[in-house]
Amino acid sequence: LLNINVGGKLFQIAYKVVARYPITRLGKLALYTDPMKKLQLCDDYSVQKNEYFFDRDPSIFHYIFHFYRSGVLWVMDEMCPSNFVEEIEYWGIHLKYAQRCCRILFEEKQDELSEYLKIQKELEAELEPLDSAEQFDGKFLGQFRKMIWNLIENPYSSVPAKIIAVMSSFFVLISIVGMTLSTVEEMKHKTGKMWMEQLEMICAIFFTSEYLMRLLSSSSLKNFLRAAFNAVDLVAILPFYIQILFENLDEGDTLYHEELHKVENVSKLGKVLKIIKLMRIFRILKLARHSTGLRAFGFTMRQCYQQVCCLFLFIAMGVFTFSALMHSVEHDVPGTNFTSIPYAWWWAAVSLSTVGYGDTVPNTVLGRMVAFGCISFGIILNGMPISILYNKFSDYYAKLKAHENET
């Protein structure tokens, strides 16, 4: 018998049994005749007891011991996949010796664990800043840049840093409110317009100062430019300066055309200017820098892009299918709005989303049956992925919040 001590528990097995698997660790131990080679396979050896000691997990070795006796490797659900794979690799046993049912379930569990660890790592990276306080040691103006970095990037480092974080969110909200009020007819007179322009200038100055402070305190310019939040900050301040540039060009163009008596071409930059002003709406994305909920939502969309794309594919299929059916049964009705399949797309889209504006309705019995099928399909379709997205969002939000509190 081969005496084996694994983590303090003694096992005995016949030499001829383990010798059937010569590529395994115990198989080599049974077949080797050189004592030095045998000692290289174990952690210790007792001459008095003729016992080989292995400093491994005895609970998992029970399954290894059973494998040598029966030729089948059993895999239990309660075992950690990473630990089990590490143990069987140490003993030189391949997973192919397990039953197919056990192997399939084990590989699925292993994939789930790998996916979980991957998501956990990405969640931690979501809250990790681009730089750390240690990266400024020994660099030019290291202490000064570290102080600025703590003020801008680490709201929990001091009271002034927390105030700056609150001010950043406050100016974002003020900027969005100002952009909204600037479209109100009563605010388009001279006094209201002047107030809105001054408010926009103050917000732009704050956003510019904040961006420059982040740029100054960054330890790597390449990483700074590649960061998504910094790109959002840049988009938030560019429209103000581009608007000033276009307005100056527009004024020069106006004087030029007045001299040539071609005033009808003066507003050729008007449409471009409106688009530039509309870009200010992206400032609301700056709130994600200090909002765990918005970060969790963005992370959920990135992790569930396959489900979201699948949802849009099903919606597109439903729109095309039910619009074609509705046109087929309604196109002969006098005064119908379903004169073509493209005209029926809008009806199919609002019916699938269960909104149902009622601006376009079927008149025939067959048309109402098609409409009922479209609405039923929309209810089923909306119920399937939304629960998955919500559960993942709740899970990611809880993990982000817990990680944020620990930090």
C-alpha positions in Angstrom: 0.0 0.0 0.0 1.0 3.6 -0.7 0.7 5.6 2.5 -0.3 9.2 1.8 -0.7 12.0 4.4 -2.6 15.0 2.9 -3.0 17.9 5.3 -2.9 15.6 8.4 -5.3 13.0 7.1 -4.0 9.5 6.2 -5.0 7.7 3.0 -3.9 4.3 1.8 -4.1 3.0 -1.7 -2.6 0.1 -3.6 0.5 0.8 -5.8 -1.1 -1.0 -8.7 -4.2 1.2 -8.6 -2.3 4.5 -8.9 0.1 3.0 -11.4 -2.8 2.9 -13.9 -2.4 6.6 -14.3 1.3 7.1 -14.8 1.1 10.8 -15.8 -0.4 11.8 -12.5 1.6 12.8 -9.4 0.7 9.7 -7.4 1.2 7.5 -10.5 4.8 8.8 -10.8 5.3 8.3 -7.1 4.3 4.6 -7.5 6.4 4.0 -10.6 9.6 5.9 -9.7 12.4 3.8 -8.2 14.8 6.7 -7.5 14.2 8.0 -3.9 15.3 11.5 -4.9 12.7 11.8 -7.6 10.1 10.6 -5.2 11.0 13.3 -2.7 10.6 15.9 -5.4 7.0 14.9 -5.9 6.0 15.3 -2.2 6.5 17.9 0.5 8.0 15.5 3.1 8.6 11.8 3.8 8.6 9.8 7.1 11.0 6.9 7.0 9.6 5.3 10.2 6.0 5.3 8.9 6.9 5.0 5.2 4.5 7.9 4.7 4.5 10.6 2.0 3.3 14.0 3.2 1.5 16.6 1.0 0.6 20.0 2.3 -2.6 20.2 0.3 -6.4 20.5 1.0 -7.6 17.1 2.4 -11.3 17.8 1.6 -10.6 18.0 -2.1 -8.2 15.0 -2.0 -11.2 12.9 -1.1 -12.4 13.3 -4.7 -8.9 12.6 -6.0 -8.8 9.4 -3.9 -12.1 8.4 -5.2 -10.9 8.9 -8.8 -8.0 6.5 -8.3 -10.3 3.8 -6.9 -13.2 4.2 -9.4 -11.7 5.9 -12.4 -14.3 8.7 -12.3 -13.7 12.2 -11.1 -16.7 13.6 -9.3 -17.3 17.4 -9.2 -19.5 18.9 -6.5 -21.4 22.1 -6.8 -20.3 23.5 -3.5 -16.6 23.5 -4.4 -14.8 26.7 -5.6 -14.0 26.2 -9.3 -10.6 28.0 -9.1 -9.5 26.1 -6.1 -10.6 22.7 -7.5 -8.8 23.3 -10.9 -5.7 24.3 -9.0 -5.8 21.1 -6.9 -6.4 18.7 -9.8 -3.6 20.4 -11.8 -1.3 19.8 -8.8 -2.2 16.1 -8.7 -1.8 15.9 -12.5 -5.5 14.9 -13.1 -7.3 16.3 -16.1 -10.9 17.4 -16.0 -11.7 15.0 -18.9 -11.9 12.1 -16.4 -15.1 13.7 -14.9 -18.5 12.7 -16.1 -20.0 14.7 -19.0 -22.8 16.1 -16.9 -20.5 17.1 -14.1 -18.0 18.6 -16.5 -20.7 20.7 -18.3 -22.0 22.1 -15.0 -18.5 22.8 -13.7 -17.5 24.6 -16.8 -20.6 26.7 -16.7 -19.9 27.6 -13.1 -16.3 28.4 -14.0 -17.4 30.7 -16.7 -19.9 32.4 -14.4 -17.1 32.9 -11.8 -14.7 34.3 -14.5 -17.5 36.7 -15.7 -18.2 37.7 -12.1 -14.5 38.5 -11.4 -14.2 40.4 -14.7 -17.2 42.5 -13.8 -16.0 43.0 -10.3 -12.6 44.3 -11.6 -14.3 46.6 -14.1 -16.6 47.9 -11.3 -13.6 48.7 -9.2 -11.9 50.4 -12.1 -15.0 52.5 -12.6 -14.4 54.3 -9.3 -10.6 54.3 -9.5 -9.2 57.7 -10.6 -6.9 58.0 -13.5 -4.1 59.1 -11.2 -3.2 58.4 -7.6 -1.7 60.6 -4.9 1.6 58.5 -5.0 2.2 59.3 -8.7 3.1 62.9 -8.0 6.0 62.0 -5.8 9.3 63.2 -7.3 7.7 65.1 -10.2 7.7 68.7 -11.2 5.6 70.7 -8.7 4.5 67.4 -7.2 3.1 68.7 -4.0 1.2 71.5 -5.7 -0.2 69.2 -8.4 -1.1 66.7 -5.7 -3.1 69.3 -3.8 -5.0 70.3 -6.9 -5.6 66.7 -7.7 -7.2 66.1 -4.3 -9.4 69.2 -4.7 -10.7 68.1 -8.1 -10.6 64.4 -8.1 -11.0 63.3 -4.5 -14.1 64.9 -2.9 -13.7 63.0 0.3 -10.1 64.3 0.9 -11.2 67.6 2.5 -14.1 70.1 3.0 -12.9 72.4 0.1 -12.8 69.4 -2.2 -16.4 68.5 -1.3 -17.5 72.1 -1.8 -15.9 72.1 -5.3 -17.7 68.8 -6.2 -21.0 70.3 -5.0 -20.3 73.5 -7.0 -19.5 71.5 -10.1 -22.9 69.8 -10.0 -24.6 73.1 -9.1 -23.1 74.9 -12.1 -24.1 72.0 -14.4 -27.7 72.4 -13.2 -27.6 76.2 -13.5 -26.2 75.9 -17.0 -29.0 73.5 -18.1 -31.7 75.7 -16.5 -30.2 78.8 -18.2 -30.2 77.1 -21.6 -33.8 76.0 -21.1 -35.0 79.5 -20.1 -33.2 81.1 -23.0 -35.7 79.5 -25.4 -38.7 81.0 -23.5 -40.2 83.9 -25.5 -40.4 86.2 -22.5 -36.6 85.8 -21.9 -35.7 86.7 -25.5 -35.9 90.5 -24.9 -32.8 92.5 -24.4 -32.6 92.4 -20.6 -33.4 88.6 -20.4 -30.9 87.8 -23.1 -28.2 89.8 -21.4 -28.8 87.9 -18.1 -28.7 84.6 -19.9 -25.4 85.5 -21.6 -23.8 86.6 -18.4 -25.0 83.3 -16.7 -23.5 81.3 -19.6 -20.3 83.2 -19.3 -19.9 82.5 -15.6 -20.7 78.8 -16.1 -18.2 78.6 -19.0 -15.5 80.2 -16.9 -16.0 77.8 -14.0 -16.0 74.7 -16.4 -12.9 76.0 -18.1 -11.1 76.6 -14.8 -12.1 73.1 -13.7 -10.8 71.5 -16.9 -7.5 73.4 -16.8 -7.0 72.3 -13.1 -7.6 68.7 -14.1 -5.2 69.0 -17.0 -2.6 70.6 -14.8 -2.9 68.0 -12.1 -2.8 65.0 -14.5 0.3 62.9 -14.3 -0.2 61.5 -17.9 -1.4 63.7 -20.7 -2.2 60.7 -22.9 -4.4 59.1 -20.3 -6.1 62.4 -19.6 -7.1 62.9 -23.2 -8.3 59.3 -23.5 -10.6 59.5 -20.4 -14.3 59.6 -21.2 -15.2 62.1 -18.4 -12.5 64.5 -19.6 -13.9 64.3 -23.1 -17.3 65.2 -21.6 -15.7 68.2 -19.8 -14.2 69.4 -23.1 -17.5 69.1 -24.9 -19.1 71.1 -22.1 -16.9 74.1 -22.6 -16.2 74.1 -26.4 -19.7 75.3 -27.5 -19.3 78.6 -25.6 -16.0 79.5 -27.4 -17.2 78.2 -30.7 -20.4 80.3 -30.3 -18.3 83.4 -29.7 -16.2 82.7 -32.7 -19.2 82.2 -35.0 -21.0 85.3 -33.7 -17.9 87.4 -34.5 -17.8 85.8 -38.0 -21.5 86.4 -38.4 -21.1 90.1 -37.4 -18.3 90.6 -39.9 -20.3 88.8 -42.6 -23.3 91.1 -41.8 -21.2 94.3 -42.3 -19.8 92.8 -45.5 -23.2 92.0 -47.0 -24.7 95.4 -45.9 -22.0 97.0 -48.0 -22.9 94.8 -50.9 -26.7 95.1 -50.3 -27.1 91.4 -50.0 -28.7 91.1 -46.6 -30.6 87.9 -47.5 -27.4 85.9 -47.1 -26.5 87.3 -43.7 -27.8 84.4 -41.6 -25.9 81.6 -43.4 -24.2 80.7 -40.1 -27.4 80.7 -38.1 -28.2 77.0 -38.4 -24.6 76.1 -37.4 -24.8 78.4 -34.4 -28.0 76.7 -33.3 -26.3 73.3 -33.4 -23.4 74.6 -31.4 -25.7 76.0 -28.8 -27.6 72.6 -28.6 -24.3 70.9 -27.7 -24.5 72.5 -24.3 -27.1 69.8 -23.4 -24.2 67.4 -23.0 -23.1 69.2 -19.9 -25.6 67.2 -18.0 -23.3 64.2 -18.5 -20.9 65.9 -16.1 -23.2 64.9 -13.3 -22.0 61.3 -13.8 -18.6 62.2 -12.4 -20.1 62.6 -8.9 -23.2 60.4 -9.3 -23.0 56.7 -8.5 -26.4 56.1 -10.0 -25.5 57.5 -13.4 -22.2 55.6 -13.4 -24.1 52.4 -12.6 -26.5 53.1 -15.5 -23.7 53.7 -18.0 -21.9 50.5 -16.7 -25.2 48.5 -17.1 -25.6 49.7 -20.7 -22.0 48.7 -21.5 -22.3 45.3 -19.9 -25.7 44.6 -21.4 -25.2 46.0 -24.9 -26.0 42.5 -26.4 -29.4 42.4 -24.7 -30.1 46.0 -25.7 -29.1 45.4 -29.3 -31.3 42.2 -29.3 -34.2 44.3 -28.0 -33.9 46.8 -30.8 -33.7 43.9 -33.3 -36.9 42.5 -32.0 -38.6 45.9 -32.1 -37.4 46.4 -35.7 -38.8 43.0 -36.7 -42.1 43.7 -35.0 -42.4 47.1 -36.7 -41.7 45.7 -40.2 -44.0 42.6 -39.6 -47.1 44.3 -38.2 -46.8 47.4 -40.4 -46.9 45.0 -43.5 -49.9 43.1 -42.0 -51.8 46.3 -41.2 -51.2 47.7 -44.7 -52.4 44.5 -46.3 -55.8 44.5 -44.4 -56.3 48.3 -44.4 -55.0 49.8 -47.7 -58.4 49.4 -49.4 -60.4 51.3 -46.8 -61.4 54.8 -48.0 -59.6 57.6 -46.2 -57.2 55.2 -44.5 -53.8 56.4 -43.2 -52.2 53.1 -44.0 -51.6 54.0 -47.6 -48.1 52.3 -47.6 -46.0 50.2 -45.3 -43.6 53.1 -44.4 -46.7 55.1 -43.3 -47.6 52.2 -41.0 -44.2 52.2 -39.4 -45.1 54.9 -36.9 -48.3 53.2 -35.8 -46.4 49.9 -35.3 -43.7 51.6 -33.3 -46.0 53.4 -30.9 -48.2 50.2 -30.6 -45.2 48.0 -29.8 -44.0 50.4 -27.2 -47.5 50.3 -25.6 -47.8 54.1 -25.9 -50.6 54.1 -28.4 -51.2 57.8 -29.3 -54.4 57.0 -31.2 -53.5 59.3 -34.0 -53.7 56.4 -36.5 -56.2 53.6 -35.8 -57.5 50.6 -37.9 -61.1 50.6 -39.1 -61.7 47.0 -40.0 -62.1 43.9 -37.8 -59.0 42.3 -39.3 -57.0 45.5 -38.7 -58.0 45.5 -35.0 -57.0 41.9 -34.7 -53.6 42.8 -36.1 -53.4 45.7 -33.7 -54.2 43.5 -30.8 -51.4 41.1 -31.8 -49.0 44.0 -32.2 -49.8 45.3 -28.7 -49.6 41.9 -27.1 -46.3 41.3 -28.7 -45.1 44.6 -27.4 -46.1 43.8 -23.9 -44.2 40.5 -24.0 -41.2 42.1 -25.7 -40.9 44.9 -23.2 -41.3 42.6 -20.2 -38.4 40.2 -21.1 -35.2 42.3 -21.2 -36.3 45.1 -18.8 -36.3 42.8 -15.8 -32.8 41.6 -16.7 -31.5 45.2 -17.1 -33.1 46.3 -13.9 -31.7 43.4 -11.9 -28.2 44.1 -13.2 -28.5 47.8 -12.6 -29.6 47.2 -9.0 -26.7 44.8 -8.5 -24.1 47.1 -10.1 -25.4 50.1 -8.2 -25.2 48.3 -4.9 -21.6 47.1 -5.6 -20.5 50.5 -6.8 -22.0 52.1 -3.7 -20.4 49.6 -1.4 -17.0 49.9 -3.1 -17.3 53.7 -2.9 -18.1 53.6 0.8 -15.2 51.3 1.5 -12.9 53.7 -0.4 
